[in-house]
């Protein structure tokens, strides 16, 4: 991805770097079709490598369970003047939730279910509707399962944006049962949630 590639959304790169996140992928693909229009999503995907390394070092577990992504949608050809964003927002939201659930499944998450919805204001001033997801992740080599929480946010401002991610619903150190764990492995569900929602709100 080129930094000047306008197909991609803007994300808080410094905040991600300071938080131990690493970009693991940048993709552009057709995400769904509308009558006469192809909807293309340009997505930046990040993984929490700092926590992953700490879990490997202190608990012998090298597994990805925390991720964040941001997507910008474009329409080819452009939507006709008679079709406003509000008309297709439900379709975009439904497709985003479906894609997120598929992403969880592809990562080995199980017992995936949808929870409540919330609304938050994003950096551009619009309000995003967030949908909660819950899942479980069997831990490789351990007789344990890590509960997972996730959120998907969708909004329209200067085009459609999608922000989403998943995180442990309890401190990782409790699952690893490691002595004297580093602080990064003792983070609570609320701390993970607050960081994810801050990242989603910062997408432009």
N, C-alpha and C positions, 0 to 999 in steps of 0.2 A: 504494500500500500504506500502510495506517495502522500506526504503530509498535505499536499495541495489538492488531493483527490476529493472533490466536493460531493462525491456520491456517499461518502461516509459521514456519520454523525460526529459532532464535537464532544469529546469526553474530557474530564479533569485529569489530564495526564500526570501532572505533578502529584496530585493527591493519590492517584493509583500507585505511582512509583514509591511514594513515601509510605504507603500502606502495605507494601510488599507484594503488590500485584504485578504479574507479568503477562504481556499480551501473548496469547497462544495461537491466535488465528485471526485472519481478516479475509472475509469472503464476500462475494457478490453473486447472488443467485435469484432465480425466479421463485418467489415464495408462495404465490397463488395467482389465480386468474380471475378477472372480472369479465363480464361480457364485452368483448372487443378490446380488452386492455390487459397487458401483462404487468404484474406488480413485482418489482425487483427490490430485494432487500440487501443493503450493504451493511455488514455486521462486523463489529469489533468484539472479540472474545478475550476475556482475561481470567487467569487462575491465580489463586492465593498461594504463591510459591513459598512464601515465608512460613506459613503454617504447615504446609506440606513438608518442608525440609525439617522443621522442628519435630513433627510427628515421626518422621523417619529416624531422626537422630535419637530421640528420647523414648520412642515406643516401638521402633522397628517396623513401622507401618508407613509404606509409601503409597498413598492413595489420594486421588483428587476428589474432594467433596464440596468445595466452595468455589463458585464461579460467578462472573458478572458479564453481561453482554449488553451492547447498545446497537440498535438497528435504525437506519434511515431508509424510508421507502420512497421509491420513484415509480411513476406510472408511464407506460409506453403503449400506445400514444397517451398523451395527457388526458385527464378526465374532461369530458365535454362540459361546457358552461352550465348545463342544466343539472349536473350532478355535483352537489356540494359535499364537503368533507363529512358533515353530520350524517349524510345518507349512507355512507360506506363505513363510518366509524364502527358500528356493531360488527360488520364483517371483518374488519382489521383486528378488532379485539378478539373475536372468536378464533381467528387464524393464529394470532399471537399466543393465545392460551393453549391451543392445540400443539403448536410447535414447541412450546416450553415443556409440555407434558411429554412429548416425544423425546426431547433432549434429556429429561430426567431418566426416562426409560433406557435410552442409549447409554447412559452413564452407569447403569446397573442399579438405579434406585427402584424400590419396590413399594407396593401399597400406596400408590400415588392417589391423592384425593384433593379436591378443591375446597377452599374455605371461604372466609368472608371477603368482602371488598371494602376498600377505603379510597378516599380521594385526597391528593396532595397537590400543592402548587409547585410547579417546576421553575427552573431558572428563567425561562422565557416569559413567565407570567401565566401560562395556561394551567388548567387543572387536569391532572392525570388520574385516571381510574386504575387502581391497583387491585389485582386479584391474588389472593393467597393460595399457596399450595402446600401440602404436607406429604412427606414420603419417608421411607426408611432405607438405609443403606447397610447391607451386610458388610462387615469389616473383614477384609482379606486376612486370613490366618488367625483371626480371633473369634471366639465364640461370643460375639456381641453384635448388636445392630445399633447404628447411629441414627437417631431421629433427625430429619431434615425439614427445614422450612424454606419456602421460596415465595417470591413476589414477581408479578408481571405488571408493568405499567404501560399504558398506551395513551397517547394524546396527539392532538393536532395543533400546530402553531404555524411555523414556516415549514409546512409539510408534516407528514406523519413520523412520529418517533416511537420506538419501543425500547424499554429498558427492563432488564430482568436479572435475576440471580438467585442463588440458593446458598444456604449456610447451615451449620450444625445447630440443632435446637437444644443442645446442652454442651457444656464445656468438653472439649476433646480429651482433656486430661482425665476426666472421669471414665471415659471409655477405655483409654489406654492403661489406666491404673498405674501410672508412672509416679515414682517418688520425685519430689522437688521439681515439678515441671516448670518450664519457662512461662513467662506471663502470656505469651502468644497462644499457649494451649489452654489457658484458664479463662478465656474470654466467654462471656455469657451470651445467651440467646439474644438478650436485649441489645448488647453491644454490637453483635453481628447485624441485627436488624437495622439499627440506627445507621451503621456505615453503609449498608446496601441502599437504603432509602435516600441517603445523602448523595450517593453516586448516581442513582436514577434521576433525582431531581436536577443534577448538574448537566445532564445530557442536553445538547442543543443541536 
